[in-house]
């Protein structure tokens, strides 16, 4: 394997960041409800990001799979939007520094990319790496959004109940980084918000809000959520209005509510957990595959 150090460049003259949390919110995997995009935009808008490190995207991104956009202006090429994979330093409301990794998910060299992230973790004294996901599930919007939490140590996600015993799902580079860093002895955690599958293709700020709230738990970040709360209220009114106008949609949501309530009731007694009914491991994997296929088709059509 090539030296991972040649894959990442630290900016010179960095200030002391203490022992920050690194939040990974890369683009390109499952992003139901555009939750990760909304989280990225929200975090950047509520702080003053400072570039800390950048990865060599030229080695990581398959341009023929995700072609960069060029702008043509009358008789010449005016601009080229090359991809960037960057780490920025931001601060929360208490003044605590944390890091945000953004950019397209690498298409290749996942192990080398993970090794480069570990170099950053060591160099910047990162105390915890947190990955974010938003997955489509058969759950109703009328119930609290569920959150699947996982970590290298159980105490990092204390208070979160498991939603699935075991599942095989398509992997992402974020998951691979979390796994490999944990094996190397670093603290890692991940949060996946459950987005109602019938809202997965729309913007759903409720899901982004839930992820930002999760960053205030194990990571201990104090983040402003006011803008997301306002956006979530607006969308909630629209969704409820549309749902009330269709008897078919109303019946579907009622069925999901019964399914969800039965599962939650069963979770209250671990002996009855098996009687709860949410998607099985196979159904979860199939839902991921379906959602990814829809996203791929959508990107191809736009291209």
Secondary structure, DSSP 8 states (H G I E B T S, - for coil): ---GGGGEEE-SS-----S-EEEE--BSS-BGGGHHHHHHHHHHHTS--EEEEEE-HHHH--TTTS--EEEEETTEEEEEE---EEEEEEE-TTS-EEEEEESB--SS-HHHHHHHHHHHHHHTT-SEEEEEEEEEES--TTS---EEEEESSGGGGTT---S-S-------HHHHHHHHHHHTT--EEEEEEEEEGGGTTS--HHHHHHHHHHTTTTS------HHHHHHHHHHHHHHHHHHHT-HHHHHHHHHHHHHHHHHHHHHTSGGGGGG--S--HHHHHHHHHHHHHHHHHHHHHH-
